[in-house]
Amino acid sequence: MADRQRSVVYAADDERLAKLGHKAELNRNFSPLAMLGLAFAILNSWTALSASLSLALPSGGPTSVIWGLITAGICNLCLAASLAEFLSAYPTAGGQYHWVAMISWKSWVPLLSWITGWINVSGWIALVASGGLLGSQLIVGVISFMQADYSPQRWHQFLIYIGYNLVAFCLNAFGNRLLPLVTKAAFTWSIAGFIIISITVLACASPNYSDGDFVFRLFINESGWPDGIAWLLGLLQAGLGLTGYDAVAHMVLFPQALEVPKLTCSQIEEIPNPSVEGPRIMIACVGIGVFTGFIFLVCLLLVAGNVDDVISNAAGPLLAIFYNATNSKAGSICLLMYEQASPSYVIG
């Protein structure tokens, strides 16, 4: 029965492709769960938020960490809702640059689509770079954590960064058939890590928790900027943790059928019924990111201990918080491995 329903959906997708003047050629390798896994693995919000605590703690402190996430979450849900509406109407792999072409004045289509496309590409380049950067920072932090006399050099981190990107390149370039399995594993790994780390740090630190005033009201400004600007700088952490949900629009989808030949792209029919499943996944991954990120950050702040020591720790704020909670170097590194081995760094 399920195979029959799937065949009906595929036939409807193929018919829509035919109306656009194209023939379906690619297999639909991604199920909705696999696509949700891909989108959430790219966001992997709780991982990105915790790994980038060094951005927000000196620029607003816990208020920037917690309320900055809520602010960014509301804004990104609004953006995701808007993009999801476009995705439902125009489910094409070009995403934003194609949508701009569909709603712009005809004479402005080439220029506006070109600008939009390159802005999008530039954002993805920066996002991929940040994945390797955060991963290499965590590794250098572990070395500093275990070897007090270690003096990190910039080229150390750069070589680790190159290694991350080489692994990501090989997986995406030569392991495309494995990506649906990897993304499902990434989703499971991420949720499992979120649950295990949250329970472990709370259990180990009990009953020595920070009070609610520290978690939700303490403001810190060590940035050198005025308080308002410092808090806005702290929003970089939340913005990073909720970036990349438009990946769905570049994966799910039908070919572009633009009137301008130069803007036409090849077809990618990656999941069935993309005009319905795509928008749902886009909204869902932002909602899951805000929910898991908020709970995880609250857990970290509850067990943070002396915030000044956390900010100044050479191993990084995250590892410092893990050690304060567990009082074990081995345990802290084991918890960090859930983030260090996160598939988001590779899939990105």
C-alpha positions in Angstrom: 0.0 0.0 0.0 2.8 2.3 0.9 4.6 1.6 -2.4 1.4 2.4 -4.3 1.0 5.7 -2.6 4.6 6.5 -3.2 4.2 5.7 -6.9 1.2 8.1 -7.1 3.2 10.9 -5.5 6.1 10.3 -7.8 3.8 10.3 -10.8 2.4 13.6 -9.7 5.9 15.1 -9.4 6.8 13.8 -12.8 3.7 15.3 -14.3 4.6 18.7 -12.8 8.1 18.4 -14.2 6.6 17.6 -17.6 4.5 20.8 -17.5 7.7 22.7 -17.0 9.2 21.0 -20.1 11.5 18.6 -18.3 11.7 14.8 -17.9 12.4 13.3 -14.5 15.8 11.7 -14.6 17.2 11.5 -11.0 16.2 9.2 -8.2 14.5 10.6 -5.1 17.1 9.5 -2.6 16.0 11.8 0.3 12.9 10.9 2.4 11.4 13.8 4.4 13.2 12.5 7.5 16.5 12.4 5.6 15.9 15.9 4.4 15.0 17.1 7.9 18.2 15.5 9.1 20.2 17.3 6.5 18.7 20.7 7.3 19.0 20.2 11.0 22.5 18.9 10.7 23.5 22.0 8.8 21.9 24.1 11.5 22.7 21.8 14.4 21.8 24.7 16.6 22.7 23.5 20.1 26.1 22.5 18.8 26.8 25.8 17.1 25.4 27.8 20.0 27.5 26.1 22.6 30.7 26.0 20.5 30.4 29.8 19.9 29.8 30.8 23.5 32.9 32.9 23.3 31.0 35.3 21.1 28.2 36.1 23.4 29.5 35.7 27.0 31.9 38.7 26.8 29.3 40.7 24.8 26.1 40.7 26.9 26.8 37.6 29.1 23.9 35.2 29.9 21.3 37.8 28.9 22.8 37.8 25.4 23.1 34.0 25.3 19.4 33.3 26.3 17.4 36.3 25.2 19.6 36.7 22.1 18.5 33.2 21.0 14.8 34.1 21.6 15.2 37.3 19.5 17.0 35.5 16.7 14.6 32.6 16.9 11.5 34.9 16.4 13.2 36.7 13.5 14.4 33.5 11.8 11.0 31.9 12.1 9.5 34.9 10.3 12.1 34.6 7.6 11.6 30.9 7.4 7.8 31.3 7.0 8.4 33.8 4.2 10.9 31.5 2.4 8.6 28.5 2.9 5.8 30.4 1.1 8.1 30.9 -1.9 9.3 27.3 -1.7 5.7 26.1 -1.8 4.9 28.2 -4.8 8.3 27.7 -6.7 9.9 24.5 -5.5 13.1 24.8 -7.5 16.8 24.1 -6.7 17.9 27.7 -7.3 16.0 28.9 -4.3 16.3 32.6 -3.6 17.7 33.7 -7.0 15.0 31.9 -8.8 12.3 33.4 -6.6 13.6 36.9 -7.2 13.5 36.2 -10.9 9.9 35.1 -10.7 8.6 38.2 -8.9 11.0 40.9 -10.3 10.4 43.3 -13.2 11.4 41.5 -16.4 14.1 44.0 -17.3 15.7 43.7 -13.8 15.6 39.9 -13.6 19.2 39.1 -14.7 20.8 41.7 -12.4 18.7 41.1 -9.3 18.9 37.3 -9.7 22.7 37.5 -10.2 23.1 39.7 -7.1 20.8 37.4 -5.0 22.6 34.3 -6.2 26.0 35.5 -5.3 24.9 36.8 -1.9 23.5 33.4 -1.2 26.7 31.7 -2.4 28.9 34.0 -0.3 26.8 33.2 2.8 27.2 29.4 2.2 31.0 29.8 1.8 31.1 31.7 5.1 29.0 29.0 6.8 31.1 26.2 5.5 34.2 28.0 6.7 32.7 28.5 10.2 32.1 24.8 10.5 35.8 23.9 10.1 36.7 26.9 12.3 34.6 25.8 15.2 35.8 22.2 14.9 39.4 23.2 14.8 38.9 25.5 17.8 37.5 22.7 19.8 40.5 20.4 19.0 43.0 23.1 19.9 41.0 23.7 23.1 41.3 20.0 24.1 45.1 20.1 23.6 45.3 23.3 25.8 43.1 21.6 28.3 45.3 18.5 28.6 48.7 20.2 28.2 49.1 23.3 30.4 52.4 24.2 28.7 51.0 24.0 25.2 51.3 27.2 23.2 48.8 27.1 20.3 50.0 28.5 17.0 47.8 29.8 14.3 49.1 27.3 11.8 48.1 24.5 14.1 44.5 25.4 13.9 44.7 26.2 10.2 46.0 22.7 9.4 43.1 21.1 11.4 40.7 23.4 9.6 42.1 22.2 6.2 41.6 18.6 7.4 37.9 19.2 8.2 37.2 20.8 4.9 39.0 18.0 3.0 36.8 15.4 4.7 33.7 17.4 3.9 34.8 17.8 0.3 35.4 14.1 -0.2 32.0 13.1 1.4 30.1 15.6 -0.7 32.0 15.0 -3.9 32.4 11.3 -3.9 29.8 10.0 -1.4 26.6 11.5 -2.6 24.8 8.2 -2.4 25.7 8.0 1.3 24.4 11.4 2.2 20.8 10.3 3.0 22.1 7.7 5.4 24.6 10.2 6.9 21.9 12.9 7.3 19.6 10.5 9.2 22.5 9.5 11.4 23.4 13.2 11.9 19.9 14.0 13.1 19.9 11.0 15.5 23.4 11.8 16.7 22.5 15.4 17.3 19.4 14.8 19.3 21.1 12.0 21.3 24.0 14.3 22.1 21.7 17.0 23.2 19.9 14.7 25.6 22.9 12.9 27.0 25.0 16.1 27.6 22.1 18.0 29.2 21.3 15.1 31.7 25.0 14.5 32.4 26.0 18.0 33.3 22.9 18.6 35.4 23.4 15.3 37.3 27.1 15.8 37.9 26.8 19.4 39.1 23.8 18.8 41.4 23.0 20.6 43.6 25.6 23.3 42.9 23.6 25.3 40.3 23.7 28.9 39.4 20.6 30.9 40.4 17.9 32.1 38.0 19.1 35.7 38.3 22.5 34.7 36.8 21.0 32.6 34.0 18.4 35.1 32.9 19.4 38.5 34.0 23.2 38.9 34.4 24.6 41.3 31.9 28.4 41.4 31.1 30.2 43.7 28.8 33.9 43.0 28.2 33.8 44.0 24.6 34.9 47.7 25.0 31.7 48.8 23.2 28.7 50.6 24.7 26.2 48.2 26.4 23.6 48.3 23.6 26.2 47.6 20.8 27.8 44.9 23.0 24.5 43.0 23.3 23.9 43.3 19.5 27.4 41.8 19.0 26.3 38.9 21.2 23.5 38.2 18.7 26.2 36.8 16.4 26.1 33.6 18.4 22.4 33.1 18.0 22.5 34.1 14.4 25.1 31.5 13.7 23.2 28.8 15.4 20.0 29.4 13.3 21.6 29.9 9.9 21.3 27.5 7.0 17.7 26.4 6.9 17.4 27.4 3.3 19.4 24.3 2.5 16.1 22.6 2.0 15.3 24.9 -0.9 18.5 23.8 -2.7 18.0 20.1 -2.3 14.4 19.1 -2.6 13.4 20.2 -5.8 12.3 20.7 -9.3 14.3 22.4 -12.1 14.0 26.1 -12.8 12.0 26.9 -15.8 12.8 30.6 -16.3 12.2 32.6 -19.3 15.8 33.8 -19.2 17.9 31.0 -20.5 21.0 32.1 -18.6 19.3 31.5 -15.3 18.0 28.0 -16.1 19.5 25.2 -14.0 19.5 21.4 -14.2 16.9 19.5 -12.3 17.2 18.0 -8.8 14.3 15.9 -7.8 15.6 14.8 -4.4 12.4 14.2 -2.3 8.8 13.5 -3.2 6.1 16.2 -3.0 8.6 19.0 -2.5 6.1 21.8 -2.6 4.5 20.4 0.6 7.4 18.6 2.4 10.0 21.3 1.8 8.2 24.2 3.6 7.3 21.9 6.5 10.9 20.8 6.9 12.2 24.4 6.7 9.9 25.6 9.5 10.5 22.4 11.6 14.3 22.7 11.6 14.2 26.3 12.9 11.6 25.4 15.6 13.7 22.4 16.7 16.8 24.5 16.7 15.3 27.2 18.9 13.8 24.6 21.3 16.9 22.4 21.7 19.2 25.5 21.8 17.3 27.2 24.5 17.2 24.2 26.8 20.8 23.3 26.2 22.1 26.9 26.9 20.0 27.1 30.1 21.6 23.8 31.2 25.1 25.1 30.5 24.5 28.3 32.3 23.1 26.5 35.3 26.4 24.6 35.8 28.8 27.3 34.5 30.2 28.3 37.8 32.4 31.4 37.9 31.6 33.1 34.6 34.9 35.2 34.6 36.9 32.0 34.7 34.8 30.5 31.9 35.4 33.5 29.7 39.1 33.6 30.2 39.8 29.9 30.1 42.3 29.0 27.4 40.5 25.8 26.5 37.3 27.7 25.6 34.1 28.4 27.5 32.4 25.1 26.6 35.1 22.8 27.8 35.5 25.0 30.9 31.8 24.5 31.7 31.9 20.8 31.1 34.9 20.5 33.5 33.2 22.7 36.2 30.1 20.4 36.0 31.9 17.0 35.9 35.2 17.8 37.7 36.7 15.2 35.3 39.0 16.0 32.4 38.2 12.6 30.7 34.5 13.1 31.2 34.6 16.7 29.8 36.4 15.5 26.7 34.0 12.6 26.2 31.1 15.1 26.3 32.9 17.4 23.9 33.2 14.5 21.5 29.5 14.6 20.8 30.1 18.1 19.4 33.5 17.4 17.9 32.3 14.4 16.0 29.1 16.1 14.9 28.3 15.3 11.3 27.3 18.9 10.7 31.0 19.8 10.4 31.3 17.2 7.6 28.0 17.6 5.9 28.5 21.4 5.7 
